[in-house]
Amino acid sequence: MSVIFTENLSKRYKGGTLALKNLNLEVRESEVFGFIGPNGSGKSTTIHLLLNFIRPSGGSAQLFGEPVIGARHRKRLGYVPETISLHTYHNGRGLLNFYGQLSGLKSLRLKRRIEEVLQFVGLQNDAKRRVSKYSKGMLQRLGLAQALLHDPELLIFDEPTSNMDPVGRREFRELVLDLKKQGRTVFISSHILSELGAVCDRVAIMQSGELKRLEDLRTWNDVDDSSLEKLFFDTIEQERTDQASSHQSESSDQ
């Protein structure tokens, strides 16, 4: 089943900037999908379109087979943005209780889920600490706990480890592998290649708002940081070479 599906999805912002051009993408059930590219390549724009934070200039997007303009699919997904903004006057457990009530979780299930997700993200010993005292890495993990609270089928992460140290990034990879074992679908947007090779089934490489390459890592005999990095830079450099050749051809024609 297609969990994420886009057809010619495009976004042009006011002022004429084309942030995303004709994106055709399919993410299947129970796969970990890496969405990679340099800053400004259209990754966050794509996520904002999938979440209906902004509207497309062209094309369409679906989640679980339903147009993103609807609302029924929202209970089936969890989202962790690059910059976590949480109410800081609660402690960790109290904040999750607050968000769980907003999600409509009943008290008995909510209490159980809070303890489950706190343990899953490694914050059970800090659950009584006020959120204002959390480090950036702890806030990121608390945001992940909040996204998992209602037991979603799809997790969308936008630069999830940007505020984490190397230990936190390793722990994040382990969390993703655990989600994969549970059969969740995970969509990770990142420019940090080291957190993707070990966990992703497939990766899409974006450049200048366009999909440049789609690679199935499951067909590789070995995937490590260096091999994924080579794939990434080969793709990006080929795009730059093609652009330079195109400009030279245009200059010759004039």
Long-range contacts (C-beta under 8 A, 24 or more apart in sequence): 1-28, 1-29, 1-64, 1-65, 2-26, 2-27, 2-28, 2-29, 2-62, 2-65, 3-27, 3-28, 3-29, 3-63, 3-64, 3-153, 3-154, 3-185, 4-33, 4-50, 4-61, 4-62, 4-63, 4-154, 4-185, 4-187, 5-61, 5-62, 5-65, 6-46, 6-49, 6-50, 6-59, 6-60, 6-61, 6-62, 7-59, 7-60, 7-61, 8-58, 8-59, 8-60, 9-46, 9-49, 9-56, 9-58, 9-59, 9-60, 9-61, 10-56, 10-57, 10-58, 10-59, 11-42, 11-45, 11-49, 11-54, 11-56, 11-57, 12-57, 18-209, 19-45, 19-209, 20-45, 20-46, 20-49, 20-209, 21-209, 21-210, 22-58, 22-59, 22-210, 23-59, 23-210, 23-211, 24-211, 25-204, 25-211, 27-185, 27-187, 28-185, 29-153, 29-183, 29-185, 30-180, 30-183, 30-184, 30-185, 31-185, 31-186, 31-201, 31-202, 32-176, 32-179, 32-180, 32-185, 32-186, 32-188, 32-199, 32-200, 32-201, 33-185, 33-186, 33-187, 33-188, 33-200, 33-201, 33-202, 33-203, 33-204, 34-188, 34-190, 34-196, 34-199, 34-200, 34-202, 34-203, 34-204, 35-187, 35-188, 35-189, 35-190, 35-203, 35-204, 35-206, 36-189, 36-190, 36-191, 36-193, 36-196, 36-203, 36-204, 36-205, 36-206, 36-232, 37-191, 37-205, 37-206, 37-207, 38-191, 38-207, 38-236, 39-191, 40-208, 41-206, 41-207, 41-208, 41-209, 42-206, 42-208, 42-209, 42-210, 43-158, 43-189, 43-190, 43-191, 43-206, 44-82, 44-158, 44-159, 44-189, 45-209, 46-189, 46-206, 47-79, 47-156, 47-158, 47-187, 47-189, 50-156, 51-79, 51-156, 63-154, 64-153, 64-154, 75-103, 75-150, 75-152, 76-152, 76-153, 76-154, 77-152, 77-153, 77-154, 77-155, 77-156, 78-146, 78-147, 78-148, 78-149, 78-150, 78-152, 78-154, 78-155, 78-156, 79-147, 79-155, 79-156, 79-157, 79-158, 80-140, 80-143, 80-144, 80-147, 80-155, 80-156, 80-157, 80-158, 80-160, 81-143, 81-158, 82-158, 82-159, 82-160, 82-162, 84-139, 84-140, 84-142, 84-143, 84-163, 86-131, 86-139, 86-142, 86-143, 86-146, 87-131, 88-130, 88-131, 88-132, 89-130, 89-131, 89-132, 90-130, 90-131, 91-127, 91-128, 91-129, 91-130, 91-131, 92-118, 92-123, 92-126, 92-127, 92-128, 92-129, 92-131, 92-134, 92-142, 92-145, 93-118, 93-127, 93-128, 95-131, 95-142, 95-146, 96-142, 96-145, 96-146, 96-149, 99-146, 99-149, 100-149, 100-150, 103-149, 103-150, 105-149, 105-150, 110-149, 113-149, 113-150, 113-151, 114-149, 117-145, 117-148, 117-149, 118-145, 120-145, 120-148, 120-175, 120-178, 121-145, 121-148, 121-175, 122-171, 136-163, 136-164, 137-163, 137-164, 137-165, 137-168, 139-163, 140-164, 140-168, 141-168, 141-171, 144-175, 152-184, 153-184, 153-185, 154-184, 154-185, 154-186, 154-187, 155-179, 155-184, 155-185, 155-186, 155-187, 156-187, 156-189, 157-186, 157-187, 157-188, 157-189, 157-190, 158-189, 159-189, 159-190, 159-191, 159-192, 160-188, 160-190, 160-195, 161-190, 161-192, 161-195, 162-192, 169-194, 169-195, 173-198, 173-199, 193-225, 193-228, 193-229, 193-232, 194-225, 196-228, 197-223, 197-224, 197-225, 197-227, 197-228, 198-223, 198-224, 203-228, 203-231, 205-231, 205-232, 205-235, 205-236, 207-235, 207-236, 207-239, 208-239, 212-236, 212-238, 212-239
